[in-house]
């Protein structure tokens, strides 16, 4: 069995209106719905075909009172949740939920990197598909993008914690965009966030077939288009959005073999393209 250590294996939406979110994402991304509730908590699985790719749960009232907002969170697989959580803390990260067991499902912790970008660590959770296949499969997450306070310090942290490797880095007027790999697969990029972004965050790109049609469904369903659609490297196209409850997500469409080669569509519009690596000669270009 191939280790999932350091690879994103699950994605979870916490929202203020679960029923509305189910309808929205089923329409926009084409996901199916499967109930996976437990006696103490309602939980819905989003499915692509027969494969569960993400989960949906309600935002607790106490969390709302503390200012928590709807959001997507990624789960990174680790071989030992307790050891990885301790290592994260030693490296300057923050632990919000200590290692906890979900009976018959997994052991997990909810954490943040030293710059406060949120994610979770998990063991024993099989997302149902090999990473390389999932990156290009419809309805799956095809790209993981970190907007950091300082991308160099962020990468040093994740490299120490998960063993992520540098694949490529491009520099331009909007700064450096680093492409990284996990488990031998190119899975994402990171850059230093613009001053206008209040907090560091992870952004997840869902694969769709027709980007323009999906973007139209976002607007028709009450979501908002933040940036795009934009042309990206290798024939890819991307759009950044929020759902009706305010959770940020992104969509991508294009050639599966070009995944990981996102590009910048309009060099004269840094506000709209700040997180995408500039186009240049090379694979997929």
N, C-alpha and C positions, 0 to 999 in steps of 0.2 A: 504494500500500500504506500503510495506517494505521500510524504509529509506535506501538510498544508501550512506548516509554520511560516509565518510572515506573509501569507497570502490572504486577501480579503475573501471571506467565505459566506458572508451573510450581510443583509442590509435591512434596516428596520426604520419604519416611519412611526413617529409618535405624534399624535395629532389631537386637535380639540373636537373634531367631528368625524368619527370613524366611518359612519355611513356615507357621508358626502365624499370622503377620500376614496372609499372603495369604488364608488361610481365613477369618480374622476379618473383614477389611474386605469381602471378597466377600459375606459373609453380611449384615453390618450395613448397608453402603451399597448393595449390589447391583452392585458393580463386577465387570467381567470382568478376565481376566488375560492378559497377552501377554509372552512372553519377549523380552528385548532385551539379553541377556548379551553381553559381549565376552570375548575370550580371557583377559583379566586380571581380570575382575570379573563376578559374577552381577548381573543387573539385571532387574527385572520392571516392566512398565507396568500400572497400573490403568486400565481403560477404562470409559467411560460410553457405551454403544452402540458405535460404531466409533471414537470419539474418545478418545485417550490423555489423561488428565487429571492423572495423578500417577505417581510412580515409587517403587520400593522397592529398597533395598540393605541389605547387612549392615553392622553396626557393627564396624569393624576392631578386632582384639584390642588393638593399641597404644592406640587411643582409649579402649577400656574400661579399660585399666590407668591411664589418665590421668583417669579418673572420668567419661567421657562416658556419657550415658544415651540410651536410645531417644527420638527426637523427630521431629516434623514441622518441615520448613524450607521457607519460601517463596522463590521466585526472582523477582526483579523485573527486568523487561526494561530494558536501557539501550542507547543508540545506540553507545556506545564503552565497553567494559568497563575498559580501562586508564585512560581519562580519569575515568570515574566512580569507580573505586577510588582513584585519586589524590585526587579531590575529597573522597571520604568520609574519607580519612586526614587531609586538611587541615582538615576540619570536626570532627575529634576522634574519628572512628570507628576501629574496630580491624580489621585485615586478618589473617585466619587462614590463608587459602589465596590466594596472589597470582593474578593473571590467568593462566589455564591453558586450553589448547585440548583439547577432546575431539574427535578427528578425525571429520569428517562430521556432527557434532552441533552444537557450540556452543563459545563461549569464555565462561568464567565465573570468578568469584572468590567466596570465602566470607568474609563480613565480619560485623561487629556495629556497631550504632549506638553513640554515646558512652556510653550507659547499659547496654550489653552485651547487648541483644536481638539474637539471631542471625538472619541472612538471607543470601541469595546474590544476586549480580548476574550477569546473563547477556545475551548477544547472539546473535542468529541462531537462537533457539529459538521455534518456532511451536507454541503449545499446541493449535492445531486449531480454535479457535472465537473469534469476536469477543467482546470483554470483556462488552458489555452483554447478550449472549445467555447467555454462560456463567454470569453471576451468578445467573440464575434457573433454569438447566437442571438436571434431576435428576442427581445424582452429581457435580456440579461444586462448586467452592467459591463460596458465596454471600455470604460476609462475612469480613473480615480485621480482627482486633482486637488492638491493642497494649496491654499492661499495662506502663506505664513507671514509672520512678522519679519523673519529673517530666514530665507530658504536654506542658506548654507548651514546654519545652526540646526535647523529642522532636519535636514538630510543627515547630518552627523548623528543626531539623536535616533532617527529611524534605522540608520545603518547599524548602530550599536545594538538596538533592541531587536530588530527583525532580520538583519543581514541584507537589507536592500542594497542594490548595486546601481551605480551610475551607468546609463546607456548613452546619453548624449546631452549636450547643453548648448543652448543658443542664446546669444546676447544681442540686444537691440536697444532702441530708444526707450522701450518700456521695461528694460531690465532683463535678467537671465531667467530662462525657463529650463529647468532640469527634467529630463526624462529618466525614469528609474524602472528597475525590474525587480521582481520577487519570484523566487522559485524557478528562475530561468526564463520567465516570461515578462515582456515589457507590459506594464499594467497602468502606468500613470505618469503624472508630471507635477512639479511644484514650482512656485515662484514666490517672490516677496509681494505681499498684498499692497495695493495702492493706499495712500493715506485716508481716502474716503471710505474704505471698508473698515467698519468698527472693530471686527473681531476676526481672528484667523478661523478658517473653516475648511472642511473637506466637502467636495462637490462630486456627485456621482452621475455618470452619463448612462442613460438607458438606451439600448439599441432599438431603433425603429426602422421600418422599411421606407416610408415616405415622410421626410422631415417636414415639408411644407404642410402636408395634410395633418401631421401630428401637432404642429404648431398652431394650426387653425383650431384643432380640437381643444388645445390648452385654453385658448381665448374663449371659445364657445362654452367651455365648462366652467368659466369663472376664474381661471388662472391668469397669470400675467407673463408676458414675454419681457425679460430683462435685457437680453442681448441676442441679436440674430434674427433669422438664420444667417450664419456666416459660413463662407467657404473655408474649408480646412485642408490640410495637406493630404495628398494621396487620394483625392476625390471624395474625402469625407465632408460632411456638412454638420454643423452643430448649432444648438440654440440653448440658451440658459433661461430658466423659468422659475416661477413660484406657483404652487398650487393654491386653491381658493383659501386655504387656512394659513398660508404664508410660508410653508416649507419650501426651501430652494432645491431644485434638481436641474438636470440637463438632459438633453436628447441628442443622439448622434445617428447619422445614417451614412453609409458609404461602403467602400470595399473592405471586407474583413481582413484581407492580407495587408492593408495599409494601417491597421489599427496601431495606435501609438505614434503616428506621424501627423499630429494635428498642426495646423498652420494658421497664420494670421491673414485675415481676409482684407483688411483695410488699414494699411500702415498709417494713414492720416487720421485714424480714429482710435487713439489709444484707449479711450474710455470703453469702447465696445470690444476691444480685442486684447486687453491687457494680460490675459492669462494663457494666451496661445502662442506656441513657438513659431517664429517666423519661418516662412517657406525658404528652402534652399535646395540646391542640387543634391541628389542622393536618393536612397530607396524611397519609393512611393511618390517622389516629387514630380 
